[in-house]
């Protein structure tokens, strides 16, 4: 299987499986990357709902995240990459 990259050019961990692309992001998880530090508020895996939220027909999921520095919330469809790291895991 060829390596995939995300929109920022980072290498994607895992394959095309939605769960692999989500990585460890579940509600309550806190993670950071080059863009900031985020708390996962909601994970949407229903294809129709994710595509509606992100307004992108290729969307496989949507993750509502809260930027912990700015205090703002927004949805992302970015896949989990090698540059993402979990700061607080949720059981």
Residue pairs with C-beta under 8 A, 6 or more apart in sequence:
1 15
3 11
3 12
4 11
4 12
4 15
4 16
4 79
5 11
5 12
6 12
6 78
6 79
6 81
7 78
8 34
8 78
8 81
10 81
10 82
10 83
11 81
11 82
12 21
12 79
12 80
12 81
13 20
13 23
13 80
13 81
13 82
14 20
14 21
14 23
14 80
18 45
18 60
18 61
20 80
21 60
21 61
21 79
21 80
22 43
22 45
22 61
22 63
22 79
22 80
23 79
23 80
23 84
24 31
24 80
24 86
24 89
25 31
25 40
25 43
25 63
25 80
26 40
26 43
26 90
27 40
27 41
27 42
27 43
27 90
28 39
28 40
28 88
28 90
29 39
29 40
29 86
29 88
29 89
29 90
30 37
30 38
30 39
30 40
30 68
30 86
30 87
30 88
31 37
31 38
31 40
31 84
31 85
31 86
31 87
32 38
32 84
32 85
32 87
33 81
33 83
33 84
33 85
34 83
36 67
36 68
36 69
36 70
37 67
37 68
37 69
37 87
38 65
38 66
38 67
38 68
39 65
39 66
39 68
40 63
40 64
40 65
41 64
41 65
41 66
41 73
42 63
42 64
43 61
43 62
43 63
43 64
44 50
44 53
44 61
44 62
44 63
44 64
44 75
45 60
45 61
47 59
47 60
49 62
50 59
50 60
50 61
50 62
50 77
51 57
51 58
51 59
53 59
53 62
53 75
54 62
54 75
54 77
56 77
59 77
60 77
61 77
62 75
62 76
62 77
63 75
63 76
63 77
63 78
64 73
64 74
64 75
65 73
65 74
65 75
65 76
66 72
66 73
67 73
67 74
